[in-house]
Amino acid sequence: MAAYPCQPNSLTLLLITSLVMVGSLMVVAGNFYQDVDITWGDERGKMLNNGNVVTLSLDKASGSGFQSKNEYLFGKFDMQLKLVPGNSAGTVTTFYFHSRGTSWDEIDFEFLGNLSGDPYLVHTNVYTEGKGNREQQFYLWFDPTADFHTYSVLWNPGHIVFYVDGRPIREFKNLESIGAPYPKGQAMRIYASIWNADDWATRGGLVKTDWTQAPFTAAFRNFQANACIWSNGKSSCTNSNSTNNHDKWYSQELDRTNQKQLKWVQKNYMVYNYCIDTKRFPQGLPLECIVTSKN
């Protein structure tokens, strides 16, 4: 989730932003102007470099954020982030998916800041019908403030996979067949934000935000969505074309190499897994945890 992906030049980006593919829309955000709206934070959210980069900033008065113009129901999504450098304790930078309503679905990437020299904590979660409590947390194997890295979500009818620089770090399977809930019936919009959460974000709230370091700024670029767009109650994908070659993500599974990578990350960099937190679930672990542990 190579560490420093090659970037296309600006002319290439302008050309490919208009690509429309049968059955799904390939959105390549060389130009954030056409893909997202900055929705809060006054002037703290900025589009730079002709819309190729968005920066979101946090100061003592407010954070900032943007959201996608489109809603999606399944897809493969990539976003490159460069996180807040230096003392980022108390801050949270997010890249997540959220549906409408009080019984919402949600898929979260949250990056919890820390003191200078200490690693960021990558917090992931999955909500179904307004219920979460499915957290897994990881440290990264590189400095996420030194350069842009790619954070991706694959969301299809079979599973949700979180990636860092193309390496899977978490898989959440569709286990509805045995009664476990799975987010598949609500379209979601994509959001990004930076905000102050020093009541819990760093060491459980023990380390507070140092406002003398403000503004805290994170940068986003190269948003890509190979996905089913939801509009007027209909999906741009249909059963007949969702298995086309360019839509392999729709039925994509983790191959043997990916499974090894996933195990490597979880063995070496996972620092919290709700599926083994028996104190948190005294009445028994969630059903998906029990089934997964037997596999």
Solvent accessible surface area in square Angstrom, and as a share of the most:
residue,aa,sasa,rsa
1,M,0,0.00
2,A,114,0.88
3,A,43,0.33
4,Y,126,0.48
5,P,42,0.27
6,C,131,0.78
7,Q,69,0.31
8,P,54,0.34
9,N,97,0.50
10,S,68,0.44
11,L,118,0.59
12,T,51,0.30
13,L,13,0.07
14,L,104,0.52
15,L,119,0.59
16,I,46,0.24
17,T,17,0.10
18,S,86,0.55
19,L,88,0.44
20,V,116,0.67
21,M,56,0.25
22,V,113,0.65
23,G,11,0.11
24,S,3,0.02
25,L,42,0.21
26,M,41,0.18
27,V,7,0.04
28,V,12,0.07
29,A,0,0.00
30,G,1,0.01
31,N,32,0.16
32,F,0,0.00
33,Y,120,0.46
34,Q,87,0.39
35,D,9,0.05
36,V,3,0.02
37,D,60,0.31
38,I,54,0.27
39,T,68,0.39
40,W,109,0.38
41,G,9,0.09
42,D,120,0.62
43,E,135,0.61
44,R,49,0.18
45,G,9,0.09
46,K,96,0.41
47,M,37,0.16
48,L,79,0.39
49,N,96,0.49
50,N,126,0.65
51,G,0,0.00
52,N,21,0.11
53,V,26,0.15
54,V,0,0.00
55,T,19,0.11
56,L,0,0.00
57,S,19,0.12
58,L,4,0.02
59,D,42,0.22
60,K,153,0.65
61,A,86,0.67
62,S,34,0.22
63,G,5,0.05
64,S,0,0.00
65,G,0,0.00
66,F,3,0.01
67,Q,46,0.20
68,S,1,0.01
69,K,86,0.36
70,N,44,0.23
71,E,25,0.11
72,Y,3,0.01
73,L,24,0.12
74,F,18,0.08
75,G,0,0.00
76,K,48,0.20
77,F,0,0.00
78,D,27,0.14
79,M,1,0.00
80,Q,8,0.03
81,L,0,0.00
82,K,75,0.32
83,L,1,0.01
84,V,3,0.02
85,P,84,0.53
86,G,48,0.46
87,N,32,0.16
88,S,1,0.01
89,A,1,0.01
90,G,0,0.00
91,T,1,0.01
92,V,0,0.00
93,T,1,0.00
94,T,3,0.01
95,F,0,0.00
96,Y,48,0.18
97,F,1,0.00
98,H,52,0.23
99,S,4,0.03
100,R,171,0.62
101,G,58,0.55
102,T,125,0.73
103,S,61,0.40
104,W,62,0.22
105,D,5,0.02
106,E,20,0.09
107,I,0,0.00
108,D,7,0.03
109,F,0,0.00
110,E,28,0.12
111,F,0,0.00
112,L,5,0.02
113,G,1,0.01
114,N,19,0.10
115,L,61,0.30
116,S,74,0.48
117,G,86,0.82
118,D,54,0.28
119,P,63,0.39
120,Y,10,0.04
121,L,32,0.16
122,V,0,0.00
123,H,20,0.09
124,T,0,0.00
125,N,6,0.03
126,V,0,0.00
127,Y,49,0.19
128,T,6,0.03
129,E,119,0.53
130,G,22,0.21
131,K,145,0.61
132,G,11,0.10
133,N,84,0.43
134,R,21,0.07
135,E,26,0.12
136,Q,17,0.08
137,Q,32,0.14
138,F,1,0.00
139,Y,78,0.30
140,L,16,0.08
141,W,72,0.25
142,F,41,0.17
143,D,77,0.40
144,P,7,0.05
145,T,23,0.13
146,A,64,0.49
147,D,48,0.25
148,F,23,0.10
149,H,0,0.00
150,T,21,0.12
151,Y,0,0.00
152,S,3,0.02
153,V,1,0.00
154,L,0,0.00
155,W,0,0.00
156,N,2,0.01
157,P,42,0.27
158,G,42,0.40
159,H,9,0.04
160,I,0,0.00
161,V,0,0.00
162,F,0,0.00
163,Y,11,0.04
164,V,0,0.00
165,D,27,0.14
166,G,51,0.49
167,R,70,0.26
168,P,0,0.00
169,I,0,0.00
170,R,2,0.01
171,E,45,0.20
172,F,8,0.04
173,K,79,0.34
174,N,40,0.20
175,L,27,0.13
176,E,70,0.31
177,S,112,0.72
178,I,79,0.40
179,G,59,0.57
180,A,3,0.02
181,P,64,0.40
182,Y,11,0.04
183,P,1,0.01
184,K,87,0.37
185,G,66,0.63
186,Q,50,0.22
187,A,14,0.11
188,M,0,0.00
189,R,36,0.13
190,I,3,0.01
191,Y,55,0.21
192,A,1,0.01
193,S,10,0.06
194,I,0,0.00
195,W,83,0.29
196,N,57,0.29
197,A,2,0.02
198,D,27,0.14
199,D,102,0.53
200,W,95,0.33
201,A,7,0.05
202,T,2,0.01
203,R,135,0.49
204,G,64,0.62
205,G,8,0.07
206,L,152,0.76
207,V,27,0.15
208,K,113,0.48
209,T,12,0.07
210,D,50,0.26
211,W,61,0.22
212,T,118,0.68
213,Q,91,0.41
214,A,32,0.25
215,P,94,0.59
216,F,5,0.02
217,T,52,0.30
218,A,0,0.00
219,A,15,0.11
220,F,0,0.00
221,R,53,0.19
222,N,16,0.08
223,F,1,0.00
224,Q,63,0.28
225,A,0,0.00
226,N,23,0.12
227,A,0,0.00
228,C,1,0.01
229,I,24,0.12
230,W,82,0.29
231,S,61,0.39
232,N,151,0.78
233,G,50,0.48
234,K,154,0.65
235,S,38,0.24
236,S,49,0.32
237,C,15,0.09
238,T,70,0.41
239,N,137,0.70
240,S,100,0.64
241,N,27,0.14
242,S,4,0.03
243,T,101,0.59
244,N,51,0.26
245,N,125,0.64
246,H,55,0.24
247,D,1,0.00
248,K,138,0.59
249,W,10,0.04
250,Y,47,0.18
251,S,78,0.50
252,Q,63,0.28
253,E,136,0.61
254,L,14,0.07
255,D,85,0.44
256,R,190,0.69
257,T,83,0.48
258,N,28,0.14
259,Q,86,0.38
260,K,135,0.57
261,Q,48,0.21
262,L,21,0.10
263,K,144,0.61
264,W,100,0.35
265,V,0,0.00
266,Q,58,0.26
267,K,174,0.74
268,N,78,0.40
269,Y,53,0.20
270,M,43,0.19
271,V,73,0.42
272,Y,61,0.23
273,N,26,0.13
274,Y,3,0.01
275,C,23,0.14
276,I,132,0.67
277,D,35,0.18
278,T,88,0.51
279,K,188,0.80
280,R,85,0.31
281,F,40,0.17
282,P,104,0.66
283,Q,176,0.78
284,G,43,0.41
285,L,43,0.22
286,P,32,0.20
287,L,75,0.38
288,E,13,0.06
289,C,3,0.02
290,I,67,0.34
291,V,37,0.21
292,T,69,0.40
293,S,90,0.58
294,K,159,0.67
295,N,132,0.68
